[in-house]
Amino acid sequence: MTAHSSSEQGVAAPVQNRRSRGRVAYLSGSAAEGSVARHYERRGLPLAERRWRGRVGEVDLIVQNGNGLVFVEVKKSKSFDRAVAQLSTAQMRRIYATAEEYLIGMPKGQLTEVRFDVALVNAHGEVKIIENAFGHF
């Protein structure tokens, strides 16, 4: 049996708690993305990609909209207001840049019709979609 000093135990507990919170946040975010993907699919917009990662960043969901695409940022929080408040201008810029990178592989490239939505998920699992959410920033 090895004795640990109180300082060693003091470091291990916060690291473990941080990992646990990170795992919970990851699973919660993944569940929210799944819920949003099902929401779009029920509306006739099939999922093309989930958590597509480019050099600049990641797009949570990409759904097909006829011949076009919808890039979706999913935000989950206790309320819709708190969820939408989490979206920053810098994050929108990264999503735009990542979308440009994704479009390189599309038949029409940058001429592909696109839309940028924000999908909000509250603590009750309710989904609210804000279409064309980014506007001009």
C-alpha positions as CSV (number, residue, x, y, z in Angstrom):
1,M,0.0,0.0,0.0
2,T,1.3,3.4,-1.0
3,A,0.7,6.5,1.1
4,H,-0.1,9.7,-0.8
5,S,0.6,13.1,0.5
6,S,-2.3,15.5,0.8
7,S,-0.8,17.6,-2.1
8,E,-0.8,14.6,-4.4
9,Q,-4.4,13.8,-3.6
10,G,-5.4,17.4,-4.0
11,V,-4.1,17.4,-7.6
12,A,-5.7,14.1,-8.6
13,A,-9.2,15.0,-7.5
14,P,-9.6,18.2,-9.7
15,V,-8.1,16.5,-12.7
16,Q,-10.5,13.6,-12.3
17,N,-13.5,16.0,-11.8
18,R,-12.5,17.9,-14.9
19,R,-12.3,14.7,-16.9
20,S,-15.7,13.6,-15.6
21,R,-17.3,17.0,-16.5
22,G,-15.6,16.9,-19.9
23,R,-17.0,13.4,-20.6
24,V,-20.5,14.5,-19.4
25,A,-20.4,17.6,-21.7
26,Y,-19.2,15.4,-24.6
27,L,-22.0,12.9,-24.2
28,S,-24.6,15.7,-23.6
29,G,-23.4,17.5,-26.8
30,S,-23.5,14.3,-28.8
31,A,-27.1,13.5,-27.6
32,A,-28.1,17.1,-28.6
33,E,-26.6,16.7,-32.0
34,G,-28.4,13.4,-32.5
35,S,-31.7,15.0,-31.5
36,V,-31.1,17.9,-33.9
37,A,-30.1,15.5,-36.8
38,R,-33.4,13.6,-36.3
39,H,-35.3,16.9,-36.3
40,Y,-33.8,17.8,-39.7
41,E,-34.4,14.3,-41.0
42,R,-38.1,14.5,-40.0
43,R,-38.3,17.7,-42.1
44,G,-36.9,15.8,-45.1
45,L,-33.3,17.1,-44.8
46,P,-31.0,14.0,-44.5
47,L,-27.8,14.1,-42.6
48,A,-24.7,14.4,-44.8
49,E,-22.0,14.7,-42.2
50,R,-21.7,14.8,-38.4
51,R,-18.8,16.6,-36.7
52,W,-17.0,17.2,-39.9
53,R,-13.5,18.5,-39.1
54,G,-11.4,20.6,-41.4
55,R,-8.1,22.3,-40.9
56,V,-9.7,25.4,-39.4
57,G,-12.4,23.9,-37.3
58,E,-15.4,21.6,-37.0
59,V,-19.0,21.8,-38.2
60,D,-21.5,19.9,-35.9
61,L,-23.9,18.8,-38.6
62,I,-24.1,19.2,-42.4
63,V,-27.5,18.3,-43.8
64,Q,-28.7,18.1,-47.4
65,N,-31.3,20.6,-48.6
66,G,-32.1,19.6,-52.2
67,N,-29.0,20.4,-54.2
68,G,-27.7,22.6,-51.4
69,L,-26.3,22.2,-47.9
70,V,-27.1,23.5,-44.4
71,F,-24.2,23.9,-42.0
72,V,-25.6,23.5,-38.5
73,E,-24.0,24.7,-35.2
74,V,-25.7,22.9,-32.2
75,K,-25.8,24.8,-28.9
76,K,-27.1,23.1,-25.8
77,S,-27.8,24.8,-22.5
78,K,-30.5,25.1,-19.7
79,S,-32.5,27.5,-21.8
80,F,-32.6,28.6,-25.5
81,D,-31.4,32.1,-24.5
82,R,-28.4,30.7,-22.7
83,A,-27.6,28.4,-25.6
84,V,-27.7,31.2,-28.3
85,A,-25.5,33.4,-26.1
86,Q,-22.7,30.8,-26.4
87,L,-22.2,31.5,-30.1
88,S,-19.4,34.0,-30.7
89,T,-18.3,35.9,-33.8
90,A,-15.0,34.1,-33.8
91,Q,-16.8,30.8,-33.8
92,M,-19.0,31.9,-36.7
93,R,-15.9,32.8,-38.7
94,R,-14.4,29.4,-38.0
95,I,-17.6,27.7,-39.2
96,Y,-17.6,29.8,-42.4
97,A,-14.0,28.9,-43.1
98,T,-14.6,25.2,-42.4
99,A,-17.6,25.3,-44.7
100,E,-15.5,26.8,-47.4
101,E,-13.1,24.0,-47.0
102,Y,-15.9,21.4,-47.1
103,L,-17.3,22.9,-50.3
104,I,-14.0,22.3,-52.2
105,G,-15.1,18.7,-52.5
106,M,-18.6,19.4,-53.8
107,P,-19.5,19.2,-57.5
108,K,-20.4,22.9,-57.6
109,G,-17.7,23.9,-55.1
110,Q,-18.2,27.5,-53.8
111,L,-21.3,27.9,-56.0
112,T,-23.2,25.3,-53.9
113,E,-26.3,26.9,-52.3
114,V,-25.7,27.0,-48.5
115,R,-27.3,28.1,-45.4
116,F,-26.0,28.5,-41.8
117,D,-28.4,27.5,-39.0
118,V,-28.0,27.4,-35.3
119,A,-29.9,24.6,-33.5
120,L,-30.7,25.3,-29.9
121,V,-31.4,22.5,-27.4
122,N,-32.7,23.3,-23.9
123,A,-32.5,21.3,-20.7
124,H,-35.8,19.5,-21.6
125,G,-34.4,18.3,-24.9
126,E,-36.6,20.7,-27.0
127,V,-35.1,21.8,-30.3
128,K,-35.4,25.3,-31.8
129,I,-33.8,26.0,-35.2
130,I,-32.7,29.5,-36.2
131,E,-32.4,29.4,-40.0
132,N,-29.8,31.7,-41.6
133,A,-28.7,32.5,-38.1
134,F,-25.3,34.0,-38.9
135,G,-26.5,37.0,-41.0
136,H,-23.8,39.6,-41.4
137,F,-21.3,39.7,-38.6
